[in-house]
């Protein structure tokens, strides 16, 4: 079947709002029109996406999976359209994905000094996406943290950073100077298996509200400081490796030049290599 992208965008709006009326307002269409489009989309897919009651709208198992897949599908389509427009205008562009808390500006400055003809695009990679922006075509190169699927990827290690426990200021451990992993036993940990959040900000908001704790890279804690959260070193936690990453099949010269230049620029004195 051919996937109707307009209906997919409608689905995403309802899935995010869990309410047809609010989704219709966001989409600037009438609610009955939205309801008909979603029903037609379900018929085309051959499965129910929502469980509707008079009080709530919830995702089915199929709907949950589509909600996970949809952002990548839509982003990949948008990226492809952008590349078509670039080709039409004769623009040469290198798009870089980067994980939360990682800064790639020094590498960009160094690269554009020798490649002023290249335009740079940036794609923030959500904390649970890993290498997805490279696989779906949104970016040609990534400055990412492990873990990710390294098959088919050219990977250049940049450094390692410690992980810290992020807890509310009222938490029983908040006054400690440092922790061991054993200190966190029995604590609800917000991770991709327990609860996938759409952003670091949402994750930290849930932690501050008492919905759990999280182990995060130190650079993430520093990039998103909050007065209602405490970040404590976990001395026996495995550090996180940061890497430059690109598809092995990509061998265009500007990309290879960026990998070489960025590796030198990002391996600063503060990095453990």
N, C-alpha and C positions, 0 to 999 in steps of 0.2 A: 504494500500500500504506500501511497505518497503521503508523507506527514504534512498536515496543514499547519504552517508556522503561526498563522493568526490564531487558530484555535489553541495551539500550544501556549501562546502568550496569554490567552484568556484563562486557560487552565492554571497557569502559574499565579495569576492575580487572585483567583478564588482560593488556591491552595495557601497562599500567603495570608490572606485576610480571613479565611475560614468563614466567609460570609458573602453571599451573592450580591447583596445590596451595596456593601462597601466596595467590593471588587468592581461592580458596574460603575460606581461613581469615579473610581480611579481610571477606568478605561474610557469614560465619557460615552457610555452606551446605556440603553435602557436595560433594566434587570431582566425582563422577559426575553429580550434578544440574547443576553448572556446565557440564560438558562437553556435556551434552545440550542445555542452553539455548543455548550458543554455536553448536552445530551447527544447531539450529532457527533461530537468528537468521540464519545464513549461508544457509539454504534460503529464508527469507523475503526476504532481500536479493537472492538469486540470484547470489552471488559468494562466494569464499573470503576470509576475513579473516585467517587465520593459516596459516602453514606449520608443521606439527607434526612433530618428530622425537622419538626416544627421549631426546635430550639437550637440546633447546631448543624454544622457541616463538617464532617471528618473525612480524612483520606482513607481509602481502602489500601490493602497491601500493594496493589498495582499502582494506586495513586501515589503512595509513598515512594515507590521506586521511580515513577515518572518525575516526581518532584525533585528527586536527587539527580536524575539525568538531564532534566530540562535546561538548567543554567548552562551546562557545557554545550548542549546542542545549539541553543540560541547564541551563545558567545561565539561558537565556531562559525555559525552563519554570518554573524555581524563582522567577524574578522575577515572572512572570505570576501564579503562585499567591500570592505575597506581596502583589501589588496587589489581588487578589481579597479577601484577608483584610483588607487596609487599608480597602477599600471597605465591607466588612461591619461593621468597627468604627468607621467614620467618621474614620479617620486620614488626614491630609493629609501626604504624604511627598515630599521631593525627594531623589533619589539622584544622587550625584556620583561620577563615575569620575576617577581620578587616576593619572598615570604614576609609575613608581618615582622616588623622589628629589624629587618635587614636593610641596609642603606647601600644603594648602588650608584649614588651620585658621583663619587670620586672616579669610578670606572668610566662613567659616561663622559665626564670632563676630559679624562685622558684620551678616550677613544675619539671624541669629536674634534680634538685638537689635530689629529692626523687624518680624520675622515669628515671634513666639514660638509661634504655633499650629502651625508647620510642623515635622514631624520630619525629621531628616536621616539619610539612609543613605549609606554609602560603599562603593565598589567599586574595589579596587586593580586597575588595568589592567596586565596583564603587558606587558613591554617590547615584544613583537612584535605586540600586539593592535591598536594604533592606535585607530581610531574604532569598533571592533567593539562595545564595551559600549553605545554609543548606537544602533547599527544593530539590535542584537538585543533591545533593550528593557531591558537590565539597569540602565541609567542614563539620566537625562534631560539631564544636562549633564556635560561633561568638562573637566578641566584637563590638557591633553595636550601632547605634543611632536609636531612634524612629524618625518617625513612621515606623512600619512594622506590618505585620499581625501576631499577637501573638497566633493565634489558633494552638493548637497542640504543642506549644513550652514551654519549661521550661525557665523562664525569671528571671534573678537576677539583680535588679537595682544596678548600680555602682555609678552614680553621675549625676549631672545636670550642663550644661554649658550655658552661655549666647550666644545669636546670635548677629552678627554684620552685618552692611550693607557694602558691598564691592562695591566701586564706583571708577571711574577713577580719577586721580589726578586733571584733568581739570573740573571735575563736579562741578555744582553750590553748592553742599553741602560739598565739600571736605574739606573746612576750618573749618567746625563745629567741636565741641568737642564731642557732642553726639546728638542723634536724637530721635524723637518719630515716631511711625508708621505713623502718619498723615503726617509727612514731606515727606514720600515716595509715597504718593498718586499721581497717574498719571504717575509714573515712570515705564518703561517697565522692568518687573522682569523676569530674566532667571531662569525658573524652569522646572520641567519635563513636565508640561502641555504646556508651551510656546515653549520650545526648549530643547530636550534631547541631552545632550552632552556626549561624551564617557569617559571623564575624567575631573577631577578638573582643570587640566592645560588648557584644551580646553575651559572650562567655563570662567576661569579668562582671557584667551587671548581675548575672545569675549567681556568681560566687558571692558578690557583696550582699545579695539578698538571702544568703544562707542556703542555697540549693546544692552546695558541694564545694570542693576545692579542685585545684588543678596543678599539675607540674608543667611549667612553661620554661622555655629558654630565657636566659637572663636578659637578652636584648629585647625580648617582647615585654618583659616586666618594666624595663627602663623606658621603652617607647610609649607605654600606656600607663603612666602613673596615676594613682587614685588615692585620695585621702582615706577611703573606707576599706582599703586592702593593704595587706602586708605581704612582702615577698621574702621568704626565708630560704637560705641555702640548704640543699639536701646533699650532705657531704659524700654519701655513697651512691648517689644517682649517676648513671652513665651520662657523660656529656653528649651534646648533640653536634653532629658534624654539619658544617655548611659547605656547599659545593656550587661551582658553576656547571651548568648542565645544558647539553644540546643534543639533538638527534644525531646519531652517527652518520646517517645518510646525508645530512646537510654539510656540504663542503664548499659553499660559496665563500669567497675570500673575505668579505667584510665580517662575516660571522667568525671565521677563524681568527681574524685580527682582533676582534673584540675579546674572544676567549683569552688570547695571549696578553693583551693589554690589561684586561680586567683582573686576571690572576695576579699580576704584579701590583695593581693598584689596591686590591682588596686585602691582600696579605699584609696588613699593617702590623705595627709593633705590638698591638694589643691582642693579636690572634695567636692561639696555640696551634701551630701547624704540625 
